[in-house]
């Protein structure tokens, strides 16, 4: 059984670009959640991919090309636990 790869992509955006970036992220099929946040990052997206190669392709070919994103940080999920 192959488990999917989950990763959080944390993003720092240009001022005034939040709505445009969120709309573009919502069009990515592998994006399962998009959150606008406070603190060090402006937006966090959760991706669910088949493998690390697919994660790389989505990050580099889709997310990095969205206008308004200044910087990203990727956090691959090693283990996910449900609390309820």
C-alpha positions in Angstrom: 0.0 0.0 0.0 1.4 3.4 -1.0 0.8 6.3 1.3 0.4 9.7 -0.1 2.9 12.5 0.7 1.4 15.4 2.7 3.2 18.8 2.9 2.5 22.2 4.2 3.7 25.0 1.9 4.1 28.2 4.0 4.1 31.4 2.0 5.2 35.0 2.4 3.2 37.2 0.0 3.5 40.7 -1.5 1.2 43.2 0.1 -2.3 43.3 -1.5 -1.9 39.9 -3.3 -3.6 37.6 -0.8 -6.9 37.2 -2.6 -5.2 36.5 -6.0 -2.8 34.0 -4.5 -5.5 32.2 -2.6 -7.7 32.0 -5.7 -4.8 30.5 -7.7 -4.0 28.0 -5.0 -7.6 26.8 -4.9 -7.3 25.8 -8.5 -4.5 23.2 -7.7 -6.2 19.8 -7.4 -3.7 18.5 -4.9 -4.4 21.4 -2.5 -6.7 20.0 0.2 -6.7 23.2 2.4 -5.7 26.8 2.1 -5.4 29.1 5.2 -4.8 32.8 5.5 -2.7 33.2 8.6 -1.1 35.8 10.9 2.5 35.7 12.0 5.5 34.9 9.9 3.6 33.5 7.0 0.6 34.9 5.1 -0.8 31.8 3.6 -0.4 28.1 4.3 -1.6 25.4 1.9 -1.8 21.6 2.5 -0.9 19.5 -0.4 -1.6 15.8 -0.8 0.5 14.1 -3.5 1.3 10.6 -4.7 5.0 10.9 -4.1 7.9 13.4 -3.6 8.5 13.9 -7.3 4.9 15.0 -7.7 5.3 17.4 -4.7 8.4 18.8 -6.4 6.6 19.4 -9.7 3.6 21.1 -8.1 5.8 23.3 -5.9 8.1 24.3 -8.7 5.8 24.3 -11.7 2.6 25.6 -10.2 3.1 27.3 -6.8 6.4 29.1 -7.5 4.9 30.6 -10.7 2.0 32.3 -8.9 2.4 36.1 -9.0 2.5 37.7 -5.6 4.4 34.9 -3.7 7.7 36.3 -2.4 9.0 33.2 -0.6 7.9 29.7 0.3 8.9 27.1 2.9 7.9 23.4 2.5 7.3 21.2 5.5 6.8 17.5 4.5 4.5 15.7 7.0 6.4 12.7 8.5 3.4 11.5 10.5 -0.2 12.7 10.8 -2.4 11.8 13.8 -6.1 12.5 14.3 -7.0 13.9 17.7 -10.7 13.2 17.4 
